Amino acid sequence: MTSAILRYPTHTVTVSLCRRTFRLTAVRSVDELITESVSADDIPFWAVPWHAAVGLCQFLCSHPNLLRGKRLLELGTGLGLCGIVAQWLGADVTLNDYQPDALEFARWNASQNGIPHIRTLLADWRHFPEMEPFDVVLAADVLYERHLHQALQKVLTQVTAEHGRVLIADPWRDSAWEFMVEMERAGWRMDFTECRAHLLESVQDVIVFDLRPPA
């Protein structure tokens, strides 16, 4: 465990997915990390697991053929759960976040789940680097900040291969539907799947949006 992780009050969360159990080192509570000096953009929501990530993983477990042998990017990875599950299912994964500590947690979580050399990319969507497009792009619970929608749409256009797929999970927020309306206006094609995600002792309805780039 790295020194960055040791700075936080952590616990272990277990999640049953794809007929196995994944272990996540997570912060006990986001509230413990919020101080007067923390800006709204820097609240560490990345530090705890969310139902949307579990719901997206359930979708991945049901569609492993989407992943095997594919180059995959997870945007806003947080603790890394979705990318870890995707790599376990056979994808070649890069985890992205703009918080260095998030990537430290994600790398540690990948290692303790038997994936020791997963790739990471430290980058802000508002200043995203040019790179070879990916076959699959994942994101879970990233649409709550409306002021980042335009930047995310630009990133998705940039990083998704011509015949690629974008899978975004959300806990039925209005802001998510607003984002999808804008994507459809830009020519993206969309399907969606509903599921119920179990995390710790609670259950939440999650929707997984399945997007394809404009023809």
Secondary structure in CASP SS format (residue, H / E / C, confidence):
PFRMAT SS
TARGET T0000
AUTHOR 0000-0000-0000
METHOD secondary structure of the structure
MODEL  1
M C 1.00
T C 1.00
S H 1.00
A H 1.00
I H 1.00
L H 1.00
R C 1.00
Y C 1.00
P C 1.00
T E 1.00
H E 1.00
T E 1.00
V E 1.00
T E 1.00
V E 1.00
S E 1.00
L E 1.00
C C 1.00
R C 1.00
R E 1.00
T E 1.00
F E 1.00
R E 1.00
L E 1.00
T E 1.00
A E 1.00
V E 1.00
R C 1.00
S C 1.00
V H 1.00
D H 1.00
E H 1.00
L H 1.00
I C 1.00
T C 1.00
E C 1.00
S C 1.00
V C 1.00
S C 1.00
A H 1.00
D H 1.00
D H 1.00
I C 1.00
P C 1.00
F H 1.00
W H 1.00
A H 1.00
V C 1.00
P C 1.00
W C 1.00
H H 1.00
A H 1.00
A H 1.00
V H 1.00
G H 1.00
L H 1.00
C H 1.00
Q H 1.00
F H 1.00
L H 1.00
C H 1.00
S H 1.00
H C 1.00
P H 1.00
N H 1.00
L H 1.00
L C 1.00
R C 1.00
G C 1.00
K C 1.00
R E 1.00
L E 1.00
L E 1.00
E E 1.00
L C 1.00
G C 1.00
T C 1.00
G C 1.00
L C 1.00
G C 1.00
L H 1.00
C H 1.00
G H 1.00
I H 1.00
V H 1.00
A H 1.00
Q H 1.00
W H 1.00
L C 1.00
G C 1.00
A C 1.00
D E 1.00
V E 1.00
T E 1.00
L E 1.00
N E 1.00
D E 1.00
Y C 1.00
Q C 1.00
P H 1.00
D H 1.00
A H 1.00
L H 1.00
E H 1.00
F H 1.00
A H 1.00
R H 1.00
W H 1.00
N H 1.00
A H 1.00
S H 1.00
Q H 1.00
N C 1.00
G C 1.00
I C 1.00
P C 1.00
H C 1.00
I C 1.00
R E 1.00
T E 1.00
L E 1.00
L E 1.00
A C 1.00
D C 1.00
W H 1.00
R H 1.00
H H 1.00
F C 1.00
P C 1.00
E C 1.00
M C 1.00
E C 1.00
P C 1.00
F E 1.00
D E 1.00
V E 1.00
V E 1.00
L E 1.00
A E 1.00
A E 1.00
D C 1.00
V C 1.00
L C 1.00
Y C 1.00
E C 1.00
R H 1.00
H H 1.00
L H 1.00
H H 1.00
Q H 1.00
A H 1.00
L H 1.00
Q H 1.00
K H 1.00
V H 1.00
L H 1.00
T H 1.00
Q H 1.00
V H 1.00
T E 1.00
A E 1.00
E E 1.00
H E 1.00
G E 1.00
R E 1.00
V E 1.00
L E 1.00
I E 1.00
A E 1.00
D E 1.00
P C 1.00
W C 1.00
R C 1.00
D H 1.00
S H 1.00
A H 1.00
W H 1.00
E H 1.00
F H 1.00
M H 1.00
V H 1.00
E H 1.00
M H 1.00
E H 1.00
R H 1.00
A C 1.00
G C 1.00
W C 1.00
R E 1.00
M E 1.00
D E 1.00
F E 1.00
T E 1.00
E E 1.00
C E 1.00
R E 1.00
A E 1.00
H E 1.00
L E 1.00
L C 1.00
E C 1.00
S E 1.00
V E 1.00
Q E 1.00
D E 1.00
V E 1.00
I E 1.00
V E 1.00
F E 1.00
D E 1.00
L E 1.00
R E 1.00
P C 1.00
P C 1.00
A C 1.00
END
